[in-house]
Amino acid sequence: MELADLWANEKVQIVNNNNGARLETYVITGPRGSGVICLNGAAARLVQPGDNVIIIGYGMMTEEEARTYKPKVVILDAGNKPVQMLEQELHSTIL
């Protein structure tokens, strides 16, 4: 959460690369450093353990802020530990 600048209760979009499902939910804080990504309630039916997901947080900003904004893309390994930080998503790739 910290590396991606996600906040507790922040609305996020989840994209499941395994089945194409897209859903909106909110961030719930888990144990720090645990690497746990957990979906509760109805959302849990759309993602299975081991699925590759993208978690997208959006923000509102002025046009001036948008001109210099650098998004944070955090690439995780199979254990959800960070392995790479990017400032943009690479075109035509699934990481």
N, CA, C and O atoms as CSV, one atom per row, in Angstrom:
chain,resi,resn,atom,element,x,y,z
A,1,MET,N,N,0.823,-1.184,0.000
A,1,MET,CA,C,0.000,0.000,0.000
A,1,MET,C,C,0.865,1.244,0.000
A,1,MET,O,O,0.599,2.193,-0.737
A,2,GLU,N,N,1.885,1.241,0.815
A,2,GLU,CA,C,2.717,2.433,0.941
A,2,GLU,C,C,3.440,2.761,-0.363
A,2,GLU,O,O,3.453,3.915,-0.790
A,3,LEU,N,N,4.038,1.754,-0.995
A,3,LEU,CA,C,4.780,1.996,-2.230
A,3,LEU,C,C,3.884,2.536,-3.335
A,3,LEU,O,O,4.328,3.344,-4.150
A,4,ALA,N,N,2.642,2.104,-3.373
A,4,ALA,CA,C,1.712,2.526,-4.420
A,4,ALA,C,C,0.903,3.758,-4.013
A,4,ALA,O,O,0.064,4.227,-4.782
A,5,ASP,N,N,1.144,4.278,-2.824
A,5,ASP,CA,C,0.378,5.414,-2.295
A,5,ASP,C,C,-1.120,5.127,-2.231
A,5,ASP,O,O,-1.936,5.997,-2.535
A,6,LEU,N,N,-1.476,3.920,-1.839
A,6,LEU,CA,C,-2.881,3.595,-1.619
A,6,LEU,C,C,-3.201,3.814,-0.144
A,6,LEU,O,O,-2.365,3.575,0.728
A,7,TRP,N,N,-4.416,4.269,0.119
A,7,TRP,CA,C,-4.828,4.605,1.480
A,7,TRP,C,C,-5.990,3.728,1.919
A,7,TRP,O,O,-6.788,3.282,1.095
A,8,ALA,N,N,-6.080,3.488,3.203
A,8,ALA,CA,C,-7.227,2.759,3.749
A,8,ALA,C,C,-8.510,3.465,3.332
A,8,ALA,O,O,-8.595,4.691,3.393
A,9,ASN,N,N,-9.494,2.703,2.913
A,9,ASN,CA,C,-10.810,3.178,2.484
A,9,ASN,C,C,-10.817,3.870,1.122
A,9,ASN,O,O,-11.863,4.346,0.683
A,10,GLU,N,N,-9.671,3.934,0.450
A,10,GLU,CA,C,-9.614,4.528,-0.887
A,10,GLU,C,C,-10.325,3.608,-1.880
A,10,GLU,O,O,-10.155,2.389,-1.848
A,11,LYS,N,N,-11.121,4.212,-2.761
A,11,LYS,CA,C,-11.781,3.440,-3.820
A,11,LYS,C,C,-10.741,3.042,-4.861
A,11,LYS,O,O,-9.942,3.870,-5.299
A,12,VAL,N,N,-10.756,1.767,-5.257
A,12,VAL,CA,C,-9.819,1.262,-6.262
A,12,VAL,C,C,-10.575,0.394,-7.266
A,12,VAL,O,O,-11.669,-0.098,-6.991
A,13,GLN,N,N,-9.966,0.222,-8.425
A,13,GLN,CA,C,-10.486,-0.698,-9.431
A,13,GLN,C,C,-9.570,-1.908,-9.459
A,13,GLN,O,O,-8.348,-1.764,-9.418
A,14,ILE,N,N,-10.148,-3.098,-9.529
A,14,ILE,CA,C,-9.393,-4.347,-9.624
A,14,ILE,C,C,-9.631,-4.926,-11.015
A,14,ILE,O,O,-10.775,-5.047,-11.455
A,15,VAL,N,N,-8.553,-5.282,-11.702
A,15,VAL,CA,C,-8.634,-5.943,-13.002
A,15,VAL,C,C,-8.005,-7.323,-12.836
A,15,VAL,O,O,-6.850,-7.434,-12.425
A,16,ASN,N,N,-8.755,-8.366,-13.151
A,16,ASN,CA,C,-8.253,-9.731,-13.042
A,16,ASN,C,C,-7.752,-10.164,-14.417
A,16,ASN,O,O,-8.548,-10.344,-15.340
A,17,ASN,N,N,-6.434,-10.333,-14.557
A,17,ASN,CA,C,-5.850,-10.732,-15.837
A,17,ASN,C,C,-6.158,-12.181,-16.196
A,17,ASN,O,O,-5.996,-12.571,-17.352
A,18,ASN,N,N,-6.597,-12.980,-15.238
A,18,ASN,CA,C,-6.896,-14.388,-15.520
A,18,ASN,C,C,-8.266,-14.592,-16.161
A,18,ASN,O,O,-8.424,-15.444,-17.035
A,19,ASN,N,N,-9.263,-13.805,-15.724
A,19,ASN,CA,C,-10.613,-14.027,-16.250
A,19,ASN,C,C,-11.263,-12.785,-16.851
A,19,ASN,O,O,-12.398,-12.855,-17.324
A,20,GLY,N,N,-10.563,-11.644,-16.841
A,20,GLY,CA,C,-11.095,-10.426,-17.442
A,20,GLY,C,C,-12.042,-9.641,-16.560
A,20,GLY,O,O,-12.529,-8.592,-16.981
A,21,ALA,N,N,-12.321,-10.108,-15.353
A,21,ALA,CA,C,-13.250,-9.403,-14.464
A,21,ALA,C,C,-12.672,-8.050,-14.053
A,21,ALA,O,O,-11.470,-7.905,-13.833
A,22,ARG,N,N,-13.563,-7.070,-13.958
A,22,ARG,CA,C,-13.211,-5.738,-13.458
A,22,ARG,C,C,-14.232,-5.381,-12.386
A,22,ARG,O,O,-15.429,-5.611,-12.553
A,23,LEU,N,N,-13.753,-4.826,-11.301
A,23,LEU,CA,C,-14.665,-4.451,-10.232
A,23,LEU,C,C,-14.098,-3.275,-9.466
A,23,LEU,O,O,-12.898,-3.003,-9.501
A,24,GLU,N,N,-14.983,-2.591,-8.776
A,24,GLU,CA,C,-14.576,-1.502,-7.900
A,24,GLU,C,C,-14.799,-1.937,-6.466
A,24,GLU,O,O,-15.781,-2.605,-6.142
A,25,THR,N,N,-13.866,-1.543,-5.616
A,25,THR,CA,C,-13.954,-1.865,-4.198
A,25,THR,C,C,-13.167,-0.797,-3.446
A,25,THR,O,O,-12.881,0.264,-4.001
A,26,TYR,N,N,-12.820,-1.057,-2.215
A,26,TYR,CA,C,-12.044,-0.102,-1.434
A,26,TYR,C,C,-10.952,-0.843,-0.676
A,26,TYR,O,O,-11.034,-2.051,-0.453
A,27,VAL,N,N,-9.941,-0.100,-0.289
A,27,VAL,CA,C,-8.768,-0.668,0.375
A,27,VAL,C,C,-9.059,-0.884,1.858
A,27,VAL,O,O,-9.556,0.010,2.543
A,28,ILE,N,N,-8.746,-2.073,2.335
A,28,ILE,CA,C,-8.792,-2.390,3.766
A,28,ILE,C,C,-7.360,-2.715,4.183
A,28,ILE,O,O,-6.705,-3.550,3.559
A,29,THR,N,N,-6.885,-2.074,5.209
A,29,THR,CA,C,-5.520,-2.299,5.672
A,29,THR,C,C,-5.380,-3.685,6.285
A,29,THR,O,O,-6.200,-4.103,7.103
A,30,GLY,N,N,-4.324,-4.394,5.876
A,30,GLY,CA,C,-3.998,-5.701,6.446
A,30,GLY,C,C,-2.707,-5.596,7.237
A,30,GLY,O,O,-2.183,-4.498,7.421
A,31,PRO,N,N,-2.194,-6.703,7.701
A,31,PRO,CA,C,-0.939,-6.681,8.452
A,31,PRO,C,C,0.204,-6.130,7.588
A,31,PRO,O,O,0.435,-6.607,6.477
A,32,ARG,N,N,0.903,-5.137,8.102
A,32,ARG,CA,C,1.987,-4.485,7.363
A,32,ARG,C,C,3.054,-5.501,6.967
A,32,ARG,O,O,3.528,-6.284,7.790
A,33,GLY,N,N,3.423,-5.465,5.665
A,33,GLY,CA,C,4.474,-6.334,5.164
A,33,GLY,C,C,4.038,-7.761,4.874
A,33,GLY,O,O,4.861,-8.589,4.485
A,34,SER,N,N,2.752,-8.063,5.057
A,34,SER,CA,C,2.280,-9.445,4.881
A,34,SER,C,C,2.153,-9.847,3.414
A,34,SER,O,O,2.224,-11.033,3.090
A,35,GLY,N,N,1.967,-8.877,2.530
A,35,GLY,CA,C,1.762,-9.195,1.120
A,35,GLY,C,C,0.375,-9.725,0.816
A,35,GLY,O,O,0.118,-10.183,-0.298
A,36,VAL,N,N,-0.515,-9.672,1.779
A,36,VAL,CA,C,-1.862,-10.202,1.585
A,36,VAL,C,C,-2.677,-9.258,0.705
A,36,VAL,O,O,-2.774,-8.061,0.977
A,37,ILE,N,N,-3.259,-9.818,-0.351
A,37,ILE,CA,C,-4.247,-9.116,-1.165
A,37,ILE,C,C,-5.514,-9.951,-1.047
A,37,ILE,O,O,-5.570,-11.080,-1.535
A,38,CYS,N,N,-6.521,-9.394,-0.401
A,38,CYS,CA,C,-7.721,-10.160,-0.062
A,38,CYS,C,C,-8.954,-9.384,-0.505
A,38,CYS,O,O,-9.069,-8.186,-0.244
A,39,LEU,N,N,-9.866,-10.064,-1.170
A,39,LEU,CA,C,-11.136,-9.454,-1.543
A,39,LEU,C,C,-12.223,-10.053,-0.665
A,39,LEU,O,O,-12.301,-11.271,-0.503
A,40,ASN,N,N,-13.061,-9.195,-0.100
A,40,ASN,CA,C,-14.140,-9.627,0.783
A,40,ASN,C,C,-15.488,-9.532,0.069
A,40,ASN,O,O,-15.605,-8.870,-0.962
A,41,GLY,N,N,-16.477,-10.180,0.610
A,41,GLY,CA,C,-17.837,-10.071,0.102
A,41,GLY,C,C,-17.990,-10.590,-1.319
A,41,GLY,O,O,-17.310,-11.531,-1.729
A,42,ALA,N,N,-18.900,-9.958,-2.069
A,42,ALA,CA,C,-19.203,-10.397,-3.431
A,42,ALA,C,C,-17.980,-10.347,-4.338
A,42,ALA,O,O,-17.853,-11.173,-5.242
A,43,ALA,N,N,-17.081,-9.398,-4.116
A,43,ALA,CA,C,-15.876,-9.273,-4.943
A,43,ALA,C,C,-15.020,-10.529,-4.882
A,43,ALA,O,O,-14.309,-10.847,-5.835
A,44,ALA,N,N,-15.086,-11.240,-3.772
A,44,ALA,CA,C,-14.263,-12.445,-3.602
A,44,ALA,C,C,-14.629,-13.536,-4.606
A,44,ALA,O,O,-13.827,-14.438,-4.849
A,45,ARG,N,N,-15.813,-13.471,-5.187
A,45,ARG,CA,C,-16.222,-14.480,-6.172
A,45,ARG,C,C,-15.571,-14.240,-7.532
A,45,ARG,O,O,-15.612,-15.115,-8.397
A,46,LEU,N,N,-14.971,-13.064,-7.730
A,46,LEU,CA,C,-14.402,-12.711,-9.033
A,46,LEU,C,C,-12.899,-12.927,-9.126
A,46,LEU,O,O,-12.329,-12.845,-10.214
A,47,VAL,N,N,-12.256,-13.202,-8.004
A,47,VAL,CA,C,-10.800,-13.391,-7.981
A,47,VAL,C,C,-10.483,-14.620,-7.138
A,47,VAL,O,O,-11.006,-14.777,-6.034
A,48,GLN,N,N,-9.633,-15.481,-7.658
A,48,GLN,CA,C,-9.231,-16.699,-6.960
A,48,GLN,C,C,-7.779,-16.585,-6.503
A,48,GLN,O,O,-7.005,-15.849,-7.115
A,49,PRO,N,N,-7.392,-17.292,-5.445
A,49,PRO,CA,C,-5.982,-17.288,-5.034
A,49,PRO,C,C,-5.086,-17.671,-6.214
A,49,PRO,O,O,-5.360,-18.635,-6.929
A,50,GLY,N,N,-4.025,-16.909,-6.403
A,50,GLY,CA,C,-3.087,-17.157,-7.495
A,50,GLY,C,C,-3.377,-16.368,-8.755
A,50,GLY,O,O,-2.539,-16.332,-9.656
A,51,ASP,N,N,-4.557,-15.723,-8.850
A,51,ASP,CA,C,-4.860,-14.904,-10.021
A,51,ASP,C,C,-3.925,-13.698,-10.073
A,51,ASP,O,O,-3.488,-13.192,-9.040
A,52,ASN,N,N,-3.628,-13.253,-11.277
A,52,ASN,CA,C,-2.803,-12.067,-11.506
A,52,ASN,C,C,-3.744,-10.876,-11.619
A,52,ASN,O,O,-4.564,-10.819,-12.536
A,53,VAL,N,N,-3.633,-9.923,-10.694
A,53,VAL,CA,C,-4.532,-8.769,-10.693
A,53,VAL,C,C,-3.757,-7.465,-10.798
A,53,VAL,O,O,-2.582,-7.379,-10.442
A,54,ILE,N,N,-4.452,-6.459,-11.295
A,54,ILE,CA,C,-3.956,-5.087,-11.311
A,54,ILE,C,C,-4.869,-4.297,-10.387
A,54,ILE,O,O,-6.092,-4.384,-10.496
A,55,ILE,N,N,-4.285,-3.533,-9.484
A,55,ILE,CA,C,-5.054,-2.679,-8.576
A,55,ILE,C,C,-4.786,-1.245,-9.001
A,55,ILE,O,O,-3.639,-0.798,-9.014
A,56,ILE,N,N,-5.851,-0.524,-9.351
A,56,ILE,CA,C,-5.714,0.830,-9.882
A,56,ILE,C,C,-6.338,1.823,-8.915
A,56,ILE,O,O,-7.511,1.708,-8.559
A,57,GLY,N,N,-5.542,2.798,-8.495
A,57,GLY,CA,C,-6.041,3.906,-7.697
A,57,GLY,C,C,-6.060,5.151,-8.571
A,57,GLY,O,O,-5.125,5.385,-9.337
A,58,TYR,N,N,-7.100,5.940,-8.466
A,58,TYR,CA,C,-7.237,7.152,-9.267
A,58,TYR,C,C,-7.132,8.370,-8.361
A,58,TYR,O,O,-7.346,8.275,-7.153
A,59,GLY,N,N,-6.805,9.503,-8.945
A,59,GLY,CA,C,-6.727,10.728,-8.171
A,59,GLY,C,C,-7.206,11.912,-8.978
A,59,GLY,O,O,-7.146,11.908,-10.208
A,60,MET,N,N,-7.678,12.915,-8.285
A,60,MET,CA,C,-8.080,14.159,-8.943
A,60,MET,C,C,-6.973,15.173,-8.732
A,60,MET,O,O,-6.396,15.266,-7.649
A,61,MET,N,N,-6.682,15.933,-9.782
A,61,MET,CA,C,-5.632,16.940,-9.693
A,61,MET,C,C,-5.915,18.045,-10.683
A,61,MET,O,O,-6.733,17.901,-11.592
A,62,THR,N,N,-5.227,19.142,-10.490
A,62,THR,CA,C,-5.355,20.245,-11.432
A,62,THR,C,C,-4.605,19.906,-12.714
A,62,THR,O,O,-3.802,18.974,-12.742
A,63,GLU,N,N,-4.868,20.661,-13.768
A,63,GLU,CA,C,-4.156,20.450,-15.030
A,63,GLU,C,C,-2.655,20.644,-14.828
A,63,GLU,O,O,-1.848,19.911,-15.400
A,64,GLU,N,N,-2.291,21.608,-14.032
A,64,GLU,CA,C,-0.870,21.862,-13.753
A,64,GLU,C,C,-0.231,20.667,-13.045
A,64,GLU,O,O,0.874,20.257,-13.400
A,65,GLU,N,N,-0.911,20.112,-12.056
A,65,GLU,CA,C,-0.398,18.934,-11.360
A,65,GLU,C,C,-0.292,17.736,-12.305
A,65,GLU,O,O,0.663,16.964,-12.231
A,66,ALA,N,N,-1.272,17.587,-13.186
A,66,ALA,CA,C,-1.288,16.454,-14.112
A,66,ALA,C,C,-0.107,16.488,-15.078
A,66,ALA,O,O,0.375,15.439,-15.506
A,67,ARG,N,N,0.357,17.674,-15.421
A,67,ARG,CA,C,1.480,17.797,-16.363
A,67,ARG,C,C,2.771,17.205,-15.807
A,67,ARG,O,O,3.620,16.748,-16.573
A,68,THR,N,N,2.929,17.208,-14.501
A,68,THR,CA,C,4.171,16.713,-13.903
A,68,THR,C,C,3.968,15.431,-13.095
A,68,THR,O,O,4.913,14.904,-12.507
A,69,TYR,N,N,2.742,14.940,-13.069
A,69,TYR,CA,C,2.431,13.753,-12.271
A,69,TYR,C,C,3.142,12.522,-12.815
A,69,TYR,O,O,3.176,12.298,-14.025
A,70,LYS,N,N,3.702,11.733,-11.921
A,70,LYS,CA,C,4.343,10.476,-12.283
A,70,LYS,C,C,3.633,9.360,-11.517
A,70,LYS,O,O,3.762,9.268,-10.297
A,71,PRO,N,N,2.885,8.515,-12.225
A,71,PRO,CA,C,2.193,7.425,-11.532
A,71,PRO,C,C,3.181,6.442,-10.932
A,71,PRO,O,O,4.343,6.385,-11.335
A,72,LYS,N,N,2.715,5.682,-9.981
A,72,LYS,CA,C,3.549,4.652,-9.358
A,72,LYS,C,C,3.002,3.288,-9.753
A,72,LYS,O,O,1.850,2.964,-9.464
A,73,VAL,N,N,3.830,2.496,-10.411
A,73,VAL,CA,C,3.475,1.139,-10.796
A,73,VAL,C,C,4.386,0.217,-9.999
A,73,VAL,O,O,5.605,0.241,-10.169
A,74,VAL,N,N,3.797,-0.590,-9.134
A,74,VAL,CA,C,4.565,-1.497,-8.286
A,74,VAL,C,C,4.380,-2.912,-8.828
A,74,VAL,O,O,3.262,-3.424,-8.871
A,75,ILE,N,N,5.476,-3.536,-9.239
A,75,ILE,CA,C,5.446,-4.899,-9.747
A,75,ILE,C,C,5.777,-5.838,-8.588
A,75,ILE,O,O,6.784,-5.663,-7.902
A,76,LEU,N,N,4.918,-6.837,-8.380
A,76,LEU,CA,C,5.098,-7.776,-7.275
A,76,LEU,C,C,5.471,-9.155,-7.803
A,76,LEU,O,O,5.132,-9.512,-8.932
A,77,ASP,N,N,6.172,-9.925,-6.976
A,77,ASP,CA,C,6.478,-11.314,-7.343
A,77,ASP,C,C,5.304,-12.212,-6.929
A,77,ASP,O,O,4.272,-11.717,-6.476
A,78,ALA,N,N,5.461,-13.508,-7.084
A,78,ALA,CA,C,4.386,-14.459,-6.771
A,78,ALA,C,C,3.974,-14.416,-5.301
A,78,ALA,O,O,2.854,-14.805,-4.968
A,79,GLY,N,N,4.859,-13.948,-4.414
A,79,GLY,CA,C,4.542,-13.825,-2.998
A,79,GLY,C,C,4.083,-12.433,-2.611
A,79,GLY,O,O,4.002,-12.109,-1.427
A,80,ASN,N,N,3.777,-11.597,-3.619
A,80,ASN,CA,C,3.327,-10.214,-3.429
A,80,ASN,C,C,4.377,-9.326,-2.772
A,80,ASN,O,O,4.039,-8.370,-2.074
A,81,LYS,N,N,5.633,-9.639,-2.995
A,81,LYS,CA,C,6.721,-8.781,-2.526
A,81,LYS,C,C,7.159,-7.891,-3.687
A,81,LYS,O,O,7.268,-8.374,-4.814
A,82,PRO,N,N,7.415,-6.596,-3.440
A,82,PRO,CA,C,7.805,-5.695,-4.528
A,82,PRO,C,C,9.148,-6.084,-5.143
A,82,PRO,O,O,10.116,-6.357,-4.434
A,83,VAL,N,N,9.185,-6.104,-6.480
A,83,VAL,CA,C,10.427,-6.418,-7.189
A,83,VAL,C,C,10.845,-5.297,-8.131
A,83,VAL,O,O,12.001,-5.242,-8.552
A,84,GLN,N,N,9.910,-4.394,-8.470
A,84,GLN,CA,C,10.246,-3.318,-9.395
A,84,GLN,C,C,9.262,-2.169,-9.222
A,84,GLN,O,O,8.081,-2.381,-8.949
A,85,MET,N,N,9.767,-0.947,-9.386
A,85,MET,CA,C,8.934,0.257,-9.363
A,85,MET,C,C,9.079,0.942,-10.712
A,85,MET,O,O,10.193,1.126,-11.202
A,86,LEU,N,N,7.950,1.322,-11.317
A,86,LEU,CA,C,7.951,2.029,-12.591
A,86,LEU,C,C,7.191,3.337,-12.429
A,86,LEU,O,O,6.396,3.493,-11.503
A,87,GLU,N,N,7.442,4.281,-13.341
A,87,GLU,CA,C,6.692,5.534,-13.333
A,87,GLU,C,C,5.679,5.578,-14.467
A,87,GLU,O,O,5.069,6.618,-14.717
A,88,GLN,N,N,5.500,4.467,-15.146
A,88,GLN,CA,C,4.461,4.345,-16.161
A,88,GLN,C,C,4.266,2.876,-16.486
A,88,GLN,O,O,5.160,2.055,-16.282
A,89,GLU,N,N,3.095,2.561,-16.992
A,89,GLU,CA,C,2.855,1.191,-17.449
A,89,GLU,C,C,3.481,1.048,-18.823
A,89,GLU,O,O,3.359,1.943,-19.659
A,90,LEU,N,N,4.143,-0.057,-19.062
A,90,LEU,CA,C,4.772,-0.294,-20.347
A,90,LEU,C,C,3.720,-0.694,-21.377
A,90,LEU,O,O,2.859,-1.528,-21.097
A,91,HIS,N,N,3.788,-0.103,-22.562
A,91,HIS,CA,C,2.834,-0.364,-23.638
A,91,HIS,C,C,2.867,-1.826,-24.072
A,91,HIS,O,O,3.936,-2.420,-24.216
A,92,SER,N,N,1.697,-2.390,-24.275
A,92,SER,CA,C,1.530,-3.753,-24.816
A,92,SER,C,C,2.184,-4.832,-23.965
A,92,SER,O,O,2.740,-5.792,-24.499
A,93,THR,N,N,2.123,-4.683,-22.657
A,93,THR,CA,C,2.715,-5.692,-21.784
A,93,THR,C,C,1.723,-6.111,-20.709
A,93,THR,O,O,0.843,-5.345,-20.315
A,94,ILE,N,N,1.882,-7.315,-20.256
A,94,ILE,CA,C,1.194,-7.797,-19.056
A,94,ILE,C,C,2.294,-8.253,-18.126
A,94,ILE,O,O,2.993,-9.227,-18.409
A,95,LEU,N,N,2.450,-7.555,-17.023
A,95,LEU,CA,C,3.532,-7.874,-16.088
A,95,LEU,C,C,3.039,-8.785,-15.002
A,95,LEU,O,O,3.807,-9.165,-14.119
